[in-house]
Amino acid sequence: MPMLDKIDLELKAKIAERIKNLREETGKKQSMFATQHDKDRQTLNRWETGRGATIYTINKLCIEFGITLQEFFDDPIFGGK
């Protein structure tokens, strides 16, 4: 597997932070959110720490958060609105 460069690592960290922020906006801890959305808490933790979140994962999470992929990436954390 190729090494990620600085740009990739920064994007990975921003995606993880965005997932965590969205989950925190629900007011739920990881375990409660994971249970209510039929996810494994450890998997959610991995996504929130920058490991394993694919574009497909992000898309499914967006559906659960009630936002679009565009809204996910339009967040100021990515330099959006």
FENGIUR-V331133 format. One record per pair of residues at least 12 apart in sequence whose C-alpha atoms are under 10 Angstrom apart, sorted by sequence separation. I is the first residue (numbers start at 0). J is the second residue. D is the distance in Angstrom with one decimal. If there is no record, write none. Layout:
# FENGIUR-V331133
I | J | D
I | J | D
This chain:
# FENGIUR-V331133
28 | 40 | 9.6
29 | 41 | 8.7
29 | 42 | 9.9
30 | 43 | 8.7
58 | 71 | 8.9
29 | 43 | 7.0
30 | 44 | 9.3
54 | 68 | 9.0
57 | 71 | 8.4
29 | 44 | 7.2
29 | 47 | 9.5
22 | 43 | 9.6
19 | 43 | 8.9
36 | 60 | 9.3
18 | 43 | 9.0
19 | 44 | 8.7
22 | 47 | 9.2
18 | 44 | 9.9
19 | 46 | 8.2
20 | 47 | 8.9
36 | 63 | 7.7
15 | 43 | 9.9
18 | 46 | 7.3
19 | 47 | 5.3
15 | 44 | 9.4
17 | 46 | 10.0
18 | 47 | 6.0
19 | 48 | 8.4
15 | 45 | 8.6
16 | 46 | 9.0
17 | 47 | 8.1
18 | 48 | 9.3
19 | 49 | 10.0
15 | 46 | 5.8
16 | 47 | 6.3
18 | 49 | 9.4
14 | 46 | 8.4
15 | 47 | 4.4
16 | 48 | 7.6
14 | 47 | 8.1
15 | 48 | 5.6
16 | 49 | 8.0
12 | 46 | 9.7
13 | 47 | 9.7
14 | 48 | 9.2
15 | 49 | 4.8
18 | 52 | 9.3
11 | 46 | 9.6
12 | 47 | 8.6
13 | 48 | 9.8
14 | 49 | 7.1
15 | 50 | 7.9
11 | 47 | 9.9
12 | 48 | 7.4
13 | 49 | 8.2
14 | 50 | 9.9
15 | 51 | 9.6
11 | 48 | 9.0
12 | 49 | 5.5
15 | 52 | 7.9
11 | 49 | 5.7
12 | 50 | 9.0
14 | 52 | 8.1
22 | 60 | 9.5
10 | 49 | 9.3
11 | 50 | 8.0
14 | 53 | 9.9
18 | 57 | 8.1
21 | 60 | 9.4
25 | 64 | 8.6
9 | 49 | 9.9
11 | 51 | 9.5
21 | 61 | 9.2
24 | 64 | 9.7
8 | 49 | 8.8
11 | 52 | 8.5
11 | 53 | 10.0
15 | 57 | 9.9
18 | 60 | 8.1
22 | 64 | 8.1
14 | 57 | 8.6
18 | 61 | 9.1
21 | 64 | 7.3
18 | 64 | 9.7
21 | 71 | 9.1
18 | 71 | 8.7
17 | 71 | 7.6
17 | 72 | 8.7
14 | 71 | 8.9
17 | 74 | 8.1
14 | 72 | 8.4
17 | 75 | 9.7
13 | 72 | 9.6
17 | 76 | 7.4
16 | 76 | 8.4
17 | 77 | 9.0
13 | 74 | 10.0
14 | 76 | 8.7
13 | 76 | 6.5
14 | 77 | 8.5
13 | 77 | 6.9
10 | 76 | 9.7
10 | 77 | 8.0
9 | 77 | 9.8
